[in-house]
């Protein structure tokens, strides 16, 4: 009896130790597999339109990132937008381990949101090596372009023209542009001044040239320099206040933009707590500058801009920002100054919507050369554009310069709108446009009979079949006993 107990005990110990050993080995294999999966993840996108695959452009940029990059995403917890953002950011991290993803709830951590100047849910801040880019709409195109800006070693230069009474970028008083300079430097730009009287051409490193509110007229050599710059593919911003055209009236007209001696009146502005001499803009045209931009902007004492009908064929003019239909461009300045009142005169004044921001694109003209044809007649033949002339010139005109000074830069969307213009002009030739594959799909239309079958088979017939099989098995086993 004791021998049997010993044998039983030894068998129990043997089987027990064997089970423990197998469990340990199985657990070790699981840990090993998990470590491999974590360090060497593998993804397969089986969707037809490749919804979860980044474009080749994005993947090439991610491969070029050699320094750590932190992406802070400000989303509320447990929201659909956060889940969607998590999927996209995880895909980026899959292709670039250098990325560090952090999700922050602005409601739970308001101090961090304030530190990064986060004003809305869904804001994403990308930063590395002391540089930062902010995205308000998260998608592949915006995120990839933000990464491109950060990894660029060379800073782009924004030049502000001086010498004509323009507000200085180094002036901290209410009319100065020091806040503009500070915000541009945050966007990784270099900001410099430019004296056109002491230069024969615009510096080659100029990404954008800005003329902000000149009080004195530019001289002809200066205007000729600007014309040559724009025609050769330069990017120019001109901001002219009422009654001060800076000698640029004809220059702008040559590019399809007309200015008049008027001042815009907008009674709607009083609803927002402003003066009727401060038009409020809530209507923007469809353009990359105003894409996803739905914030009001205010333009204190602005003049109207009009589209010149007869322009060169290579010039394309677009209206960017317009007032409400209740505004108008007032030409009776004498009555306005003396009596501080204004009324619309249909014979002289321009009825709203009034354009305050306009853009002109200047495509390089086709070069033509004369040659004799087979019939002996002289013919003109287009030779196309050489590489140096393929760059498209762009000019953005504002009917006001005060909207971006230290007093009004932080008002509503003023600062963001100005930065949008600069970013568009400075980055246009480098940023990428990502077009996702079109989602394909064919709707499935069912007849009434098919609809009933789709309901009856999984809901009724399948459960009944399972119950029937169970009863059959039960009867068979009972008979076997």
C-alpha positions in Angstrom: 0.0 0.0 0.0 2.8 2.4 0.9 4.6 1.5 -2.3 1.5 2.4 -4.3 1.3 5.7 -2.5 4.9 6.4 -3.3 4.4 5.6 -7.0 1.3 7.7 -7.1 3.1 10.6 -5.4 6.1 10.4 -7.7 3.8 10.3 -10.8 1.9 13.3 -9.4 5.1 15.2 -8.8 6.4 14.2 -12.3 3.3 15.3 -14.1 3.0 18.4 -12.0 6.6 19.5 -12.6 6.1 18.7 -16.3 3.0 20.9 -16.5 4.8 23.7 -14.7 7.7 23.5 -17.0 5.5 23.5 -20.1 3.6 26.5 -18.7 6.9 28.4 -18.1 8.2 27.5 -21.6 4.8 28.6 -23.2 4.9 31.9 -21.3 8.5 32.5 -22.3 7.6 31.9 -25.9 4.7 34.3 -25.6 6.9 37.0 -24.1 9.5 36.4 -26.8 6.9 36.7 -29.6 5.5 39.9 -28.0 8.9 41.5 -27.8 9.6 40.7 -31.5 6.2 42.2 -32.5 6.8 45.3 -30.4 10.3 45.9 -31.9 9.5 44.8 -35.4 5.8 45.7 -36.1 4.2 44.6 -39.3 1.2 46.2 -40.9 -0.9 45.2 -43.9 -3.5 47.6 -45.5 -6.2 45.5 -47.2 -8.4 48.4 -48.1 -8.9 49.0 -51.8 -8.2 52.8 -51.5 -5.3 52.3 -49.1 -6.9 54.4 -46.3 -4.3 53.3 -43.8 -1.2 53.6 -46.0 0.9 56.8 -46.2 1.8 58.2 -49.6 5.3 57.7 -51.0 6.0 61.4 -50.5 5.3 61.2 -46.8 7.3 58.0 -46.3 10.3 59.5 -48.0 10.2 62.5 -45.7 9.8 60.3 -42.7 12.9 58.3 -43.7 14.9 61.5 -43.8 14.1 62.4 -40.2 17.2 61.7 -38.1 16.4 63.7 -34.9 13.7 63.1 -32.3 10.4 64.8 -33.0 7.6 65.2 -30.5 4.0 65.5 -31.6 1.6 66.8 -29.0 -2.1 66.2 -29.9 -4.6 68.1 -27.9 -7.9 66.1 -27.9 -10.6 65.3 -25.4 -10.6 61.8 -24.0 -12.7 59.1 -25.6 -13.8 61.0 -28.7 -14.1 59.9 -32.3 -11.7 62.6 -33.4 -9.1 61.3 -31.0 -9.4 57.8 -32.2 -9.0 58.9 -35.8 -6.0 61.0 -34.9 -4.5 58.1 -33.0 -4.7 55.9 -36.1 -3.0 58.5 -38.3 -0.2 59.3 -35.8 0.4 55.5 -35.1 0.9 55.1 -38.8 3.5 57.9 -38.9 5.3 56.3 -35.9 5.3 52.9 -37.7 7.3 54.4 -40.5 9.5 56.7 -38.3 10.5 55.5 -34.8 12.0 59.0 -34.1 8.5 60.3 -33.6 7.2 60.6 -30.0 3.4 60.9 -29.8 1.7 62.5 -26.8 -2.1 63.0 -26.4 -3.1 65.8 -24.0 -6.6 66.6 -22.8 -6.8 70.5 -22.7 -9.5 70.3 -20.1 -7.4 68.2 -17.7 -4.2 70.0 -18.5 -5.1 73.6 -19.2 -1.6 74.8 -18.2 0.0 72.8 -21.0 -2.6 74.0 -23.5 -1.9 77.6 -22.4 1.8 77.0 -22.8 1.4 76.0 -26.4 -1.3 78.6 -27.1 -3.9 76.0 -27.9 -7.3 77.6 -28.7 -9.3 74.7 -29.9 -9.7 70.9 -29.6 -7.8 69.0 -32.3 -4.8 71.2 -32.3 -1.5 69.4 -33.0 1.9 70.8 -32.1 5.0 69.4 -33.7 8.4 70.4 -32.2 12.0 69.5 -32.4 15.3 71.2 -31.5 13.7 74.4 -30.3 11.4 74.7 -33.4 7.7 74.4 -33.4 4.8 74.0 -35.9 1.1 74.2 -35.1 -1.6 72.3 -37.0 -5.3 73.1 -36.5 -6.6 70.5 -38.9 -4.9 67.1 -38.7 -4.5 65.3 -41.9 -1.6 63.7 -43.8 -0.9 66.8 -46.0 -0.8 69.2 -43.1 1.3 67.0 -40.8 3.8 66.1 -43.5 4.3 69.7 -44.5 4.8 70.6 -40.8 7.5 68.0 -40.6 9.1 69.3 -43.7 9.3 72.8 -42.3 11.0 71.5 -39.1 13.7 69.4 -40.7 14.7 72.1 -43.2 18.2 73.3 -42.1 18.0 76.6 -44.0 15.7 79.3 -42.7 13.6 81.2 -45.2 13.9 85.0 -45.1 11.1 87.5 -45.1 12.1 91.1 -46.1 10.3 94.2 -45.0 10.9 97.2 -47.2 12.0 100.4 -45.3 12.6 104.0 -46.1 9.1 105.3 -46.8 7.6 105.7 -43.3 6.6 102.1 -42.9 6.0 100.7 -39.4 9.2 99.1 -38.1 9.5 95.5 -37.3 11.7 96.5 -34.3 9.1 99.0 -33.0 7.2 97.9 -29.8 4.7 100.7 -29.7 1.0 100.2 -30.8 1.7 101.0 -34.4 4.9 98.9 -34.7 5.4 95.5 -36.3 7.5 93.8 -33.6 4.8 91.2 -32.9 4.8 90.3 -36.6 8.5 89.7 -36.4 8.3 87.7 -33.3 5.5 85.4 -34.7 7.4 84.9 -38.0 10.5 83.9 -36.1 8.4 81.4 -34.2 7.5 80.0 -37.6 11.2 79.4 -38.3 11.7 82.4 -40.6 14.4 85.0 -40.6 13.0 88.6 -40.7 15.1 91.3 -42.2 14.7 94.9 -43.5 15.3 95.9 -47.1 16.3 99.3 -48.4 15.5 99.3 -52.1 17.4 102.5 -52.8 20.7 100.7 -51.9 20.2 97.5 -53.9 20.0 96.9 -57.6 17.9 93.7 -57.1 16.0 91.8 -54.5 18.3 89.5 -52.5 18.3 85.9 -53.8 17.5 84.5 -50.4 14.2 86.4 -50.2 11.2 84.1 -49.8 8.7 87.0 -49.5 9.0 90.8 -49.7 6.6 92.9 -47.7 5.7 96.5 -48.2 3.6 97.5 -45.1 1.9 100.9 -45.1 4.4 103.3 -46.8 3.6 107.0 -46.1 5.9 108.3 -48.9 6.0 107.2 -52.5 8.5 104.7 -53.7 10.8 106.0 -56.4 10.8 104.7 -60.0 14.1 102.6 -59.6 12.6 100.9 -56.5 9.3 100.1 -58.4 11.3 98.8 -61.3 13.2 96.5 -58.9 9.9 95.2 -57.5 8.5 94.7 -61.0 11.6 92.6 -62.1 11.3 90.6 -58.9 7.6 89.7 -59.3 8.0 89.0 -63.1 10.8 86.6 -62.4 8.7 84.5 -59.9 9.0 86.6 -56.7 6.5 86.7 -53.9 5.3 90.2 -52.8 2.9 91.5 -50.2 1.7 95.1 -50.6 -0.4 96.7 -47.8 -1.7 100.2 -48.5 -3.7 102.3 -46.2 -6.4 104.8 -47.3 -5.1 107.9 -49.0 -1.5 106.6 -49.1 -0.8 104.6 -52.2 3.0 104.6 -51.9 3.3 105.5 -55.6 2.2 101.9 -56.3 -1.2 102.6 -57.9 0.0 102.0 -61.5 2.3 99.1 -60.4 -0.7 97.3 -58.9 -2.9 98.1 -61.9 -0.4 96.4 -64.2 -1.0 93.2 -62.2 -4.8 93.5 -62.3 -5.4 95.1 -58.9 -7.1 98.6 -58.8 -7.2 101.0 -55.8 -9.4 104.0 -55.3 -9.3 107.0 -52.9 -12.0 105.7 -50.6 -12.5 104.3 -47.1 -14.7 101.3 -46.3 -17.7 101.8 -44.1 -19.2 98.7 -42.3 -22.1 99.3 -39.9 -21.9 95.5 -39.1 -18.7 96.1 -37.3 -20.5 97.8 -34.4 -22.3 94.6 -33.7 -18.8 93.1 -32.8 -18.0 96.1 -30.7 -15.8 98.0 -33.2 -16.1 101.2 -35.2 -17.9 101.5 -38.5 -14.5 102.4 -40.0 -13.3 98.9 -39.0 -14.7 96.5 -41.5 -15.2 92.9 -40.3 -14.5 90.1 -42.7 -16.4 86.8 -42.4 -16.5 85.9 -46.1 -13.4 84.3 -47.7 -13.0 82.9 -51.2 -11.9 79.3 -51.8 -8.1 79.3 -51.7 -5.3 77.6 -49.9 -4.7 80.8 -47.8 -8.2 80.6 -46.4 -8.6 76.8 -46.3 -10.3 75.8 -43.0 -10.1 79.4 -41.9 -13.4 80.5 -40.5 -12.5 83.2 -38.1 -13.5 86.9 -38.4 -10.8 89.4 -39.2 -10.9 93.2 -38.6 -9.4 95.9 -40.8 -9.3 99.3 -39.2 -9.6 102.1 -41.8 -9.3 100.1 -44.9 -9.5 101.0 -48.6 -11.3 99.0 -51.3 -9.5 96.9 -54.0 -11.1 96.3 -57.4 -10.3 93.9 -60.2 -8.9 95.5 -63.3 -10.8 94.0 -66.3 -8.1 94.3 -69.0 -4.9 92.6 -67.9 -2.2 90.6 -69.5 -3.2 87.0 -70.4 -0.6 85.6 -68.1 -2.1 87.3 -65.0 -4.8 85.7 -62.9 -6.5 87.8 -60.3 -8.5 86.4 -57.3 -10.5 88.0 -54.6 -9.5 86.6 -51.2 -11.4 88.5 -48.5 -14.6 90.5 -48.8 -16.9 92.5 -46.5 -20.6 91.9 -46.0 -23.1 93.2 -48.5 -24.0 95.9 -46.0 -20.6 97.6 -46.3 -19.6 100.1 -48.9 -16.6 102.1 -50.1 -17.1 105.8 -49.1 -15.7 108.5 -51.4 -17.0 111.6 -49.7 -14.2 111.9 -47.3 -14.7 115.6 -46.6 -18.2 115.0 -45.1 -16.9 112.0 -43.2 -14.2 114.0 -41.5 -16.2 117.2 -40.8 -19.5 115.7 -39.7 -18.3 112.2 -38.7 -21.2 110.7 -40.7 -21.5 108.7 -43.8 -24.3 107.5 -46.1 -24.2 105.4 -49.2 -24.3 107.3 -52.5 -25.1 104.9 -55.4 -23.7 107.3 -57.9 -20.2 107.5 -56.3 -19.8 104.8 -53.8 -19.1 101.1 -54.3 -21.7 98.8 -52.8 -20.6 95.8 -50.8 -19.4 93.1 -50.7 -16.1 95.1 -50.9 -12.9 93.3 -51.5 -10.1 94.1 -49.0 -7.6 91.4 -49.9 -6.7 90.4 -53.5 -4.2 88.2 -55.1 -2.5 88.2 -58.5 -0.7 85.2 -60.0 1.8 86.0 -62.8 2.6 83.1 -65.0 5.8 83.4 -67.1 4.8 84.3 -70.7 5.5 81.9 -73.5 8.5 83.0 -75.6 7.9 83.2 -79.3 10.4 83.5 -82.1 9.8 84.3 -85.7 10.7 81.8 -88.4 9.9 81.3 -92.1 7.3 78.6 -92.9 7.2 76.3 -95.9 5.2 78.8 -97.8 7.8 81.5 -97.3 5.6 83.5 -94.8 6.9 84.5 -91.4 5.3 82.5 -88.6 5.6 82.8 -84.8 6.4 79.6 -82.9 6.3 79.2 -79.1 9.5 77.9 -77.7 8.1 77.3 -74.2 9.7 78.5 -70.9 13.2 77.8 -69.9 13.8 76.4 -66.4 14.6 79.8 -64.9 11.3 81.3 -66.0 9.0 78.5 -64.8 8.6 80.0 -61.4 5.2 81.7 -60.9 5.2 85.2 -59.4 2.5 86.0 -56.8 1.4 89.3 -55.4 -1.1 89.7 -52.4 -2.5 93.2 -51.9 -4.2 94.4 -48.7 -6.3 97.6 -48.4 -5.0 98.1 -44.9 -1.7 97.7 -43.0 -2.9 98.5 -39.4 -4.7 95.1 -39.0 -1.3 93.4 -38.5 0.3 96.0 -36.2 0.9 95.4 -32.5 -2.5 96.7 -31.6 -4.6 94.5 -33.8 -2.4 91.5 -34.6 -3.9 89.5 -31.7 -7.5 90.6 -32.5 -9.6 87.6 -33.5 -8.1 86.0 -36.6 -5.9 88.9 -37.8 -2.6 87.4 -36.9 -3.5 83.9 -38.2 -4.7 85.4 -41.5 -1.4 87.4 -42.0 0.7 84.3 -41.2 -1.4 82.2 -43.6 -0.5 84.6 -46.4 3.2 84.5 -45.6 3.3 80.8 -45.2 1.5 80.2 -48.5 3.8 82.5 -50.4 7.0 81.4 -48.7 6.3 77.6 -48.8 4.3 77.1 -52.0 7.2 75.8 -54.1 8.4 73.3 -51.4 5.2 72.0 -49.8 3.6 68.9 -51.1 -0.1 68.4 -52.1 -1.3 64.9 -51.2 -4.2 63.5 -53.1 -5.6 60.4 -51.5 -6.9 57.6 -53.9 -10.5 57.9 -54.6 -12.6 55.6 -52.5 -14.3 53.0 -54.8 -17.5 51.5 -53.9 -20.6 50.1 -55.5 -23.9 50.3 -53.7 -25.7 47.1 -52.9 -29.4 47.3 -53.8 -31.6 44.5 -52.4 -35.1 43.4 -53.5 -37.8 43.0 -50.9 -37.4 39.2 -51.0 -33.6 39.5 -50.6 -34.1 41.9 -47.6 -36.3 39.4 -45.9 -33.9 36.6 -46.5 -31.0 38.6 -45.1 -33.1 39.1 -42.0 -34.5 35.5 -41.6 -31.4 33.5 -42.3 -29.0 34.8 -39.6 -31.7 35.8 -37.0 -34.2 32.9 -37.3 -32.9 30.0 -39.4 -29.4 29.7 -38.0 -30.5 29.7 -34.3 -33.2 27.1 -35.1 -30.6 24.9 -36.9 -28.3 25.1 -33.9 -31.2 24.1 -31.5 -32.2 21.2 -33.8 -28.6 19.9 -34.0 -28.4 20.1 -30.2 -31.7 18.1 -29.8 -30.4 15.4 -32.2 -27.2 15.0 -30.4 -29.0 14.8 -27.1 -31.3 12.0 -28.3 -28.5 10.0 -29.9 -26.4 10.1 -26.6 -29.4 9.2 -24.5 -30.1 6.1 -26.7 -26.5 5.0 -26.4 -26.8 4.9 -22.6 
